[in-house]
Amino acid sequence: MRRRDLIKGIAGSAAAWPLAAHAQQPAKSVIGLLQIGSALSYDLSGFRQGLGDKGYVEGQNLEIAYRFADDNETRICLS
């Protein structure tokens, strides 16, 4: 009887580990960056530095979704 209780306890704890690990991860903030030009026409180091000054680091607690229209205004649809 004790052996079964031990196995149940171990199995229950092992099943809860992935949930506990997932719950402890902080949420990432997401910023969408939409530019009319191409990716090569912008220097985003100041943008990233400003975010870093506020405690946001891309890849750690921040995700930036980059979108570039390559100088084609019809590729940007805001409606």
C-alpha positions in Angstrom: 0.0 0.0 0.0 2.8 2.5 0.8 4.6 1.7 -2.4 1.5 2.7 -4.4 1.2 6.0 -2.5 4.8 6.8 -3.1 4.5 6.2 -6.8 1.4 8.3 -7.0 3.1 11.1 -5.2 6.1 11.0 -7.5 4.0 10.9 -10.6 1.8 13.8 -9.4 4.9 15.9 -8.6 6.5 15.2 -11.9 3.4 16.1 -13.8 3.2 19.5 -12.0 6.8 20.5 -12.8 6.3 21.6 -16.4 3.3 23.7 -15.2 5.2 25.3 -12.5 8.2 26.1 -14.7 5.9 27.6 -17.4 4.0 29.7 -14.8 7.2 31.3 -13.6 8.2 32.8 -16.9 7.5 36.5 -17.2 5.4 37.7 -20.1 7.2 39.3 -23.0 6.1 42.7 -24.2 5.6 42.9 -28.0 6.2 46.0 -30.1 5.2 46.2 -33.8 7.5 48.5 -35.8 6.2 49.5 -39.2 8.4 51.5 -41.6 7.8 52.6 -45.1 11.4 52.2 -46.3 13.6 49.1 -46.5 15.3 47.4 -43.5 18.6 48.8 -44.7 17.5 52.4 -44.7 17.0 52.7 -41.0 19.4 52.7 -38.1 17.5 51.3 -35.2 20.3 51.4 -32.6 18.8 54.5 -30.9 15.4 52.9 -30.8 16.9 49.8 -29.1 19.0 52.0 -26.8 15.9 53.9 -25.7 14.1 50.7 -24.9 17.1 49.4 -23.1 17.2 52.5 -20.9 13.7 51.7 -19.8 14.7 48.1 -19.0 13.5 46.4 -22.2 16.0 44.1 -23.9 15.0 42.5 -27.2 15.1 38.7 -26.9 14.9 38.7 -23.1 11.7 40.6 -22.0 10.8 42.2 -25.4 9.9 41.0 -28.8 9.9 43.4 -31.8 7.9 42.6 -34.9 9.7 44.4 -37.8 7.8 45.1 -41.0 9.1 47.1 -43.9 7.2 48.3 -46.9 10.4 48.7 -49.1 9.2 52.2 -50.2 5.9 50.8 -51.5 3.0 52.6 -49.8 0.5 50.1 -51.0 2.1 47.5 -48.8 1.0 49.4 -45.7 -2.7 48.8 -45.0 -3.8 50.6 -41.9 -7.5 50.0 -42.2 
